[in-house]
Amino acid sequence: MRIGINLLYLIPGQVGGTEIYARGLLHGLSCVDSENEFIVFLNQNAANWQLTQKGNFHRVICPIKWNSRLKRYFYEQFRFPLLIIKGKIEIVHSLG
């Protein structure tokens, strides 16, 4: 299964609890699941955010920045769904 993780809201080092949750979730998934494919969607500011090196985790950097909430909302509502369809993502977990 191809699973999308939407972290487009992420402001590394500034969003607190949801960043800690995201890091813990991805770490936990990497420990227990080597069969599913995880596609982690990040904004340009979070492009270097630490992500597990397991082969079933992939980083996708989307063409938006965290400092424009309006652009991020627009992207998530209109362009992100097309990216999900094109990438054949079967389920998406949006943390923000």
N, C-alpha and C positions, 0 to 999 in steps of 0.2 A: 504494500500500500504506500502511496505517496502522500505524506502528511506535511501541510504547510504550517509554519509557525510565524505569525505576523508580529514582528517587533519594530514596525515602522515608527512607533511612538518613542522609541528608546533614545534617551539622552544619557550617554554613559557617565556614570558617577553622579548623576543628579536626580534620577527618578526614584531612588530609594527602594521601597518594598517590591515594586513590580520588577525591577532589575534583578533583585536578589531572587525573587520567585522564578524569573526566566532562567537565570543561571542554574538554579537548583533543578528546575524541570528538565532542562537540556542535559545536565549532568546525569540525573536519574535515568532518563530515557537512554542515554548512551551506555549505561551500565546494564540495563535489562533488555534492550532491543537492538539486535544486529540485523534483523530481517527487513523492517520497514525503512523507507527512505524519508528523511526529514529535510525539508527545504525551508531554510530560515531566511526570512525577508527582513532586510535591514535598510535604514536610511543611509545617506552618504556620510553623515557624521559618525555613525556607528559602524562604519565599514571594517574597522580593525578590532571590533569588539571580540573578546576571547570566545571562541567556539571550539567545541570538542574536535579532535583530529580524526575521529572515527570516520571510516569511508562511507557510511550511510548518512552523513550529515553534510549538507551543501549550503553555501552562503550565496544569497542573491542580493546585490546592492541595487536598490531602486533609486531613480533619479529625483529624489526629494531630500530636503534637509529638515531637521527637527524644528528649526526656528520659525517655520511658516506653517502654523496649524491649519490654516485654510487650504493651503496647497496639499498638505497631507490628507485632509479630509476629502478633498476633491479626488486625489489619486486613489485613495482607498475605495471610494464609491464608484468610480468610473473606469479607471485603468487597471487597478489591482484585480478585479474580477476577470478581466480578459487575460491577465497574466496567469491566473489560477487555471483557467480553462486551457490556455495554450500549454501550460506545464503539466497538464493532466493530474492536477492535485485532487485527491479524493476527499480530503477533509482539511479544514483550516481552523487553527486555534489562534484567536486574536486576543492577546493578553492585555492590550491597552484599550 
